[in-house]
């Protein structure tokens, strides 16, 4: 399965990764289940509206569409997004 980053120019992909790291730095809990997240590796920056449904590339950077969630919630959300899409 290809990564979302594979579809982006290398410079754009690195900028996007940097923005995500900054965004999740001060988030301490999963936005969906409330679980405490202690380390960056426990945190996933998720698009509330799935990337597959975003047509304007600029919307990818809209932090109002971002949330920090745990890996378990990310897997569950991805399954639901694929069913609903």
N, C-alpha and C positions, 0 to 999 in steps of 0.2 A: 504494500500500500504506500502510495507516495505521500510525502509530507506537504502540508500547506505551504511551507517555506520553499519547497521545490518549484512552486509556481511563480515565485517572486524573483526579481532581479536580486543578485547577491547583496548589493548595497542596501536595497530596500529591506531585505530580509534581516540584515544585521541591525538596522535602525529599529525595526519592529521588535526584535528580541530585546534590545536595549530599553525600549519604552515599556515592554511587559515586565522586565526586571524591576524597573523603577516603580511601576504601578503596584506590584505585589509586595514590595518591600515593607510597607507599613500595615498591611492587612494581616490580621492575626487569627481570623476564624473563617471557616467555610461559609459562604453566603447562603448556601442551601440547607445544610444540616446543622450548622453552628459549631461543628467540631473545631477544637483549638488546633491551630497549625503552627508548629514551632520553628520549622526550617523552610527555606525557600524550596527545597526539593519536595516538600509535602504540598506545595501550592501550585495550582494550575490557573492561569488566566484564561477565562472562557468568554467567548462571545455569547451574550444572551440571545441575540438573533444569530443563528448559525451562519458561518462564513459562506456556506453553500447558498444562502438566501440573500447575500449582500452583492449587489450589482456594481456599486460605486466603490472603487478601491479606497477612496478617502474615508469611507465609513468604517473601514477596518481599524482606523486609528481613533475612532470616536470612543473615548473612555466611558461615556455614559452607557455604552453597549458592552462593557467589560465587567466581569465579576471574578473574584478569587474564590475557587472551590477546591475541595479535596479530590484526590484521584478517584475515589469510589463514586462520588457524585458526578464527576466528569464522565465516567464510563456509563453510568445510568442515564445521564442527560443525552449523551451521544446516541445511545440505543433509541431513546424516545424521539430524538430529532430525526433519526433515520426512518422511523416508522411514520412520523407525521409529515415528512417531506415528500 
